Amino acid sequence: LRPRKAAEAALARSQAGLEAVFEHALQPMAIIRPDGRVQAMNRAGRELLPAGLDPVARAFADLPFWSQDPGGTARTLGEAVARCRAGDTFQAPAIVVMPDG
C-alpha cells in the first residue's frame, strides 16, 4: 500500500507542476477536446477574452478573438482539430482581436 500512496503523491505533485506551468505561461494556450471545444485555457488566453466569458465547453473556433476572419479561421481550426485527433501537431499564424479592439 505504501508504494502506491507514494506513487499517487508523486503523480499529484507532477500534475500540479504541469498545471502551474500551463496556467502561468505568457503564451496563450488552450487544451481542446477532440470535438473542438475548450477543455481548459490558461490565464494569458483568458485575458484575450471579454470579461466574464468562460471559454470552457465552447467551440474554440467560435471564440471572439477569431472574429477578423470567422469563416477562414473556423475552417483552419477545424482542420487543426482533425489533424491533432489523428496524432499530428498543428501550428499556424492567426490574427487575434483583443477585447479592447
Residue frames as a rotation matrix with the C-alpha (Angstrom) as fourth column:
LEU 1
0.565 0.825 0.000 0.00
0.825 -0.565 0.000 0.00
0.000 0.000 -1.000 0.00
ARG 2
0.381 -0.475 -0.793 2.84
0.258 -0.769 0.585 2.43
-0.888 -0.428 -0.171 0.78
PRO 3
-0.707 -0.662 0.247 4.43
0.426 -0.120 0.897 2.27
-0.564 0.739 0.367 -2.70
ARG 4
-0.181 0.729 0.660 1.04
0.935 -0.080 0.345 3.02
0.304 0.680 -0.667 -4.22
LYS 5
0.732 0.437 -0.522 0.49
0.618 -0.749 0.240 6.03
-0.286 -0.498 -0.819 -1.92
ALA 6
-0.071 -0.858 -0.509 3.97
0.227 -0.511 0.829 7.30
-0.971 -0.057 0.231 -2.76
ALA 7
-0.736 -0.158 0.658 3.29
0.656 0.072 0.751 6.92
-0.166 0.985 0.051 -6.48
GLU 8
0.280 0.918 0.282 -0.05
0.924 -0.337 0.181 8.73
0.261 0.210 -0.942 -6.15
ALA 9
0.620 -0.112 -0.776 1.63
0.400 -0.806 0.436 11.57
-0.675 -0.581 -0.455 -4.25
ALA 10
-0.503 -0.862 -0.065 4.37
0.298 -0.243 0.923 11.84
-0.812 0.444 0.379 -6.87
LEU 11
-0.473 0.421 0.774 1.77
0.865 0.054 0.500 11.91
0.168 0.906 -0.389 -9.64
ALA 12
0.619 0.751 -0.230 -0.19
0.784 -0.604 0.141 14.64
-0.033 -0.268 -0.963 -7.84
ARG 13
0.229 -0.629 -0.743 2.97
0.214 -0.712 0.669 16.76
-0.950 -0.312 -0.028 -7.45
SER 14
-0.738 -0.533 0.414 3.84
0.473 0.029 0.881 16.28
-0.481 0.846 0.230 -11.10
GLN 15
-0.093 0.805 0.586 0.34
0.951 -0.102 0.291 17.19
0.294 0.585 -0.756 -12.24
ALA 16
0.696 0.328 -0.639 0.32
0.578 -0.783 0.228 20.29
-0.426 -0.528 -0.735 -10.02
GLY 17
-0.228 -0.872 -0.434 3.62
0.212 -0.479 0.852 21.39
-0.950 0.102 0.294 -11.52
LEU 18
-0.747 -0.005 0.665 2.36
0.663 0.082 0.744 20.96
-0.058 0.997 -0.059 -15.08
GLU 19
0.327 0.937 0.123 -0.84
0.927 -0.343 0.149 22.83
0.182 0.066 -0.981 -14.25
ALA 20
0.471 -0.227 -0.853 1.18
0.378 -0.821 0.427 25.71
-0.797 -0.524 -0.301 -12.79
VAL 21
-0.667 -0.745 0.021 3.37
0.284 -0.228 0.931 25.93
-0.689 0.627 0.364 -15.90
PHE 22
-0.455 0.595 0.663 0.28
0.858 0.093 0.505 25.87
0.239 0.799 -0.553 -18.14
GLU 23
0.530 0.796 -0.292 -1.63
0.847 -0.510 0.147 28.47
-0.032 -0.325 -0.945 -16.11
HIS 24
0.577 -0.340 -0.742 1.26
0.187 -0.829 0.526 30.93
-0.795 -0.443 -0.415 -15.73
ALA 25
-0.276 -0.651 0.707 2.78
0.881 0.122 0.456 30.68
-0.383 0.749 0.541 -19.21
LEU 26
-0.466 0.039 -0.884 2.99
-0.113 -0.994 0.015 34.02
-0.877 0.107 0.468 -21.01
GLN 27
-0.933 0.117 -0.341 1.85
-0.330 0.108 0.938 32.41
0.147 0.987 -0.062 -24.27
PRO 28
-0.024 0.978 0.209 -1.92
-0.955 0.039 -0.294 31.93
-0.296 -0.207 0.933 -24.60
MET 29
-0.908 -0.247 -0.338 -2.70
-0.335 0.913 0.234 28.21
0.251 0.325 -0.912 -24.57
ALA 30
0.105 0.946 0.306 -5.79
-0.981 0.149 -0.122 26.06
-0.161 -0.287 0.944 -24.62
ILE 31
-0.895 -0.170 0.413 -6.47
-0.133 0.984 0.117 22.37
-0.427 0.050 -0.903 -24.32
ILE 32
-0.267 0.786 -0.557 -9.01
-0.964 -0.226 0.144 21.44
-0.013 0.575 0.818 -26.94
ARG 33
-0.057 0.353 0.934 -11.20
-0.295 0.887 -0.354 18.33
-0.954 -0.296 0.053 -26.75
PRO 34
-0.764 -0.276 0.584 -11.47
0.378 0.542 0.751 16.09
-0.523 0.794 -0.309 -29.83
ASP 35
0.131 0.893 0.430 -14.82
0.972 -0.030 -0.233 17.72
-0.195 0.448 -0.872 -30.67
GLY 36
-0.268 -0.352 0.897 -13.13
0.647 -0.755 -0.102 21.15
0.713 0.553 0.430 -30.92
ARG 37
0.746 0.569 0.346 -14.44
0.094 -0.604 0.791 22.51
0.659 -0.558 -0.504 -27.63
VAL 38
-0.124 -0.816 0.564 -12.22
-0.543 -0.420 -0.727 24.09
0.830 -0.397 -0.391 -24.98
GLN 39
0.399 0.136 -0.907 -11.35
0.584 0.724 0.366 21.86
0.706 -0.676 0.210 -22.03
ALA 40
0.468 -0.316 -0.826 -9.04
0.713 -0.418 0.563 24.42
-0.523 -0.852 0.029 -20.38
MET 41
0.517 -0.372 0.771 -7.46
0.455 -0.643 -0.616 27.77
0.725 0.669 -0.163 -21.20
ASN 42
-0.229 -0.694 -0.682 -4.60
0.969 -0.095 -0.229 29.43
0.094 -0.713 0.694 -19.38
ARG 43
0.184 0.295 -0.938 -4.65
0.598 -0.791 -0.131 32.94
-0.780 -0.536 -0.322 -17.91
ALA 44
-0.700 -0.509 -0.500 -2.91
-0.069 -0.649 0.757 34.51
-0.710 0.565 0.420 -20.93
GLY 45
-0.852 0.450 0.268 -5.61
0.426 0.297 0.855 33.06
0.306 0.842 -0.444 -23.19
ARG 46
0.036 0.918 -0.395 -8.47
0.999 -0.038 0.001 34.12
-0.014 -0.395 -0.919 -20.93
GLU 47
-0.213 -0.179 -0.961 -7.09
0.382 -0.920 0.087 37.68
-0.899 -0.348 0.264 -20.85
LEU 48
-0.989 -0.140 -0.038 -7.77
0.011 -0.335 0.942 37.89
-0.144 0.932 0.334 -24.59
LEU 49
-0.447 0.894 0.035 -11.48
0.762 0.359 0.539 37.26
0.469 0.268 -0.842 -24.00
PRO 50
-0.130 0.497 0.858 -14.11
-0.289 -0.847 0.447 39.77
0.949 -0.190 0.254 -22.95
ALA 51
-0.822 -0.169 0.544 -14.52
-0.554 0.015 -0.832 39.98
0.133 -0.985 -0.106 -19.16
GLY 52
-0.192 0.776 0.601 -16.78
-0.750 0.279 -0.599 37.26
-0.633 -0.566 0.529 -17.80
LEU 53
0.526 0.372 -0.765 -16.65
-0.810 0.494 -0.317 34.99
0.260 0.786 0.561 -20.86
ASP 54
0.091 -0.436 0.895 -15.88
-0.550 0.727 0.411 31.44
-0.830 -0.530 -0.174 -19.75
PRO 55
-0.163 -0.218 -0.962 -14.32
-0.984 0.109 0.142 29.55
0.074 0.970 -0.232 -22.68
VAL 56
-0.859 -0.232 0.456 -14.73
-0.331 0.932 -0.148 26.07
-0.391 -0.278 -0.877 -21.16
ALA 57
-0.327 0.675 0.661 -17.01
0.500 0.717 -0.485 23.83
-0.802 0.172 -0.572 -23.25
ARG 58
0.557 0.458 -0.692 -17.29
-0.333 -0.641 -0.692 26.47
-0.761 0.616 -0.205 -26.02
ALA 59
0.757 -0.310 0.576 -16.20
0.648 0.472 -0.598 25.71
-0.086 0.825 0.558 -29.56
PHE 60
-0.050 -0.886 -0.462 -12.64
0.615 -0.392 0.685 27.06
-0.787 -0.250 0.564 -29.83
ALA 61
-0.673 -0.227 0.704 -13.25
0.737 -0.287 0.612 28.28
0.063 0.931 0.360 -33.39
ASP 62
0.227 0.873 0.432 -16.23
0.708 -0.452 0.542 30.35
0.668 0.183 -0.721 -32.19
LEU 63
0.145 -0.213 -0.966 -14.35
0.881 -0.417 0.224 32.34
-0.451 -0.884 0.127 -29.55
PRO 64
0.878 0.430 -0.208 -14.44
0.311 -0.845 -0.434 36.11
-0.363 0.317 -0.876 -30.20
PHE 65
0.204 -0.843 -0.497 -10.72
-0.318 -0.537 0.781 36.59
-0.926 -0.002 -0.378 -30.82
TRP 66
-0.599 -0.367 0.712 -11.07
0.523 0.493 0.695 34.90
-0.606 0.789 -0.104 -34.23
SER 67
0.326 0.933 -0.155 -13.63
0.483 -0.305 -0.821 37.46
-0.813 0.192 -0.550 -35.44
GLN 68
-0.178 -0.446 -0.877 -11.32
-0.531 -0.707 0.468 39.06
-0.828 0.549 -0.111 -38.05
ASP 69
-0.489 -0.019 -0.872 -11.82
-0.818 0.359 0.450 36.07
0.304 0.933 -0.191 -40.35
PRO 70
-0.071 0.486 0.871 -14.51
-0.820 0.468 -0.328 33.87
-0.567 -0.738 0.365 -38.82
GLY 71
0.867 0.467 -0.173 -15.06
-0.475 0.672 -0.569 31.59
-0.149 0.576 0.804 -41.81
GLY 72
0.424 -0.793 -0.437 -11.43
-0.377 0.284 -0.881 31.03
0.823 0.539 -0.178 -42.69
THR 73
-0.461 -0.605 0.649 -10.33
-0.828 0.031 -0.560 30.70
0.319 -0.796 -0.515 -39.10
ALA 74
0.267 0.639 0.722 -13.09
-0.791 0.573 -0.215 28.23
-0.551 -0.513 0.658 -38.23
ARG 75
0.917 0.042 -0.397 -12.12
-0.319 0.674 -0.666 26.14
0.240 0.738 0.631 -41.26
THR 76
0.026 -0.994 -0.105 -8.41
-0.477 0.080 -0.875 26.23
0.879 0.073 -0.472 -40.33
LEU 77
-0.433 -0.158 0.888 -9.14
-0.901 0.118 -0.418 25.37
-0.039 -0.980 -0.193 -36.71
GLY 78
0.655 0.707 0.267 -11.43
-0.656 0.708 -0.262 22.53
-0.374 -0.004 0.927 -37.80
GLU 79
0.680 -0.513 -0.524 -8.58
-0.221 0.538 -0.814 21.13
0.699 0.669 0.252 -39.89
ALA 80
-0.322 -0.847 0.423 -6.21
-0.687 -0.099 -0.720 21.55
0.652 -0.522 -0.550 -36.94
VAL 81
0.015 0.410 0.912 -8.51
-0.917 0.368 -0.151 19.64
-0.398 -0.834 0.382 -34.59
ALA 82
0.926 0.348 -0.146 -8.83
-0.376 0.812 -0.446 16.81
-0.037 0.468 0.883 -37.12
ARG 83
0.323 -0.890 -0.322 -5.05
-0.281 0.235 -0.930 16.61
0.904 0.391 -0.174 -37.54
CYS 84
-0.452 -0.486 0.749 -4.45
-0.836 -0.062 -0.545 16.61
0.311 -0.872 -0.378 -33.79
ARG 85
0.456 0.697 0.554 -7.12
-0.803 0.590 -0.082 13.96
-0.384 -0.407 0.828 -33.32
ALA 86
0.929 -0.152 -0.337 -5.08
-0.111 0.755 -0.647 11.83
0.353 0.638 0.684 -35.74
GLY 87
0.691 -0.676 -0.254 -1.96
0.632 0.395 0.667 12.33
-0.351 -0.621 0.701 -33.60
ASP 88
0.000 -0.671 0.742 -0.37
0.820 -0.424 -0.383 15.15
0.572 0.608 0.551 -35.59
THR 89
-0.245 -0.077 -0.967 0.53
0.689 -0.716 -0.118 18.62
-0.683 -0.694 0.228 -34.35
PHE 90
0.300 0.412 0.860 -0.62
0.883 -0.460 -0.087 21.89
0.360 0.786 -0.502 -35.84
GLN 91
-0.171 -0.349 -0.921 0.75
0.587 -0.787 0.189 25.41
-0.791 -0.508 0.339 -35.82
ALA 92
-0.053 0.190 0.980 -0.38
0.929 -0.352 0.119 28.37
0.367 0.917 -0.158 -37.88
PRO 93
-0.975 -0.219 -0.036 -0.29
0.219 -0.922 -0.319 32.16
0.037 -0.319 0.947 -37.67
ALA 94
-0.055 0.998 -0.032 -3.51
0.971 0.061 0.229 33.81
0.231 -0.018 -0.973 -36.58
ILE 95
-0.597 0.040 0.801 -4.96
-0.064 -0.998 0.003 37.28
0.800 -0.049 0.598 -36.29
VAL 96
-0.321 0.448 -0.835 -6.20
0.923 0.346 -0.169 37.72
0.214 -0.825 -0.524 -32.73
VAL 97
-0.064 0.401 0.914 -8.55
0.058 -0.913 0.404 40.54
0.996 0.079 0.035 -31.79
MET 98
-0.893 -0.310 -0.326 -8.04
0.349 -0.019 -0.937 41.84
0.284 -0.951 0.125 -28.27
PRO 99
-0.166 0.908 -0.383 -11.10
0.977 0.098 -0.192 42.64
-0.137 -0.406 -0.903 -26.10
ASP 100
0.037 0.149 -0.988 -10.47
0.274 -0.953 -0.133 46.38
-0.961 -0.266 -0.076 -26.43
GLY 101
0.919 0.393 -0.027 -10.45
0.053 -0.190 -0.980 46.11
-0.391 0.900 -0.195 -30.24
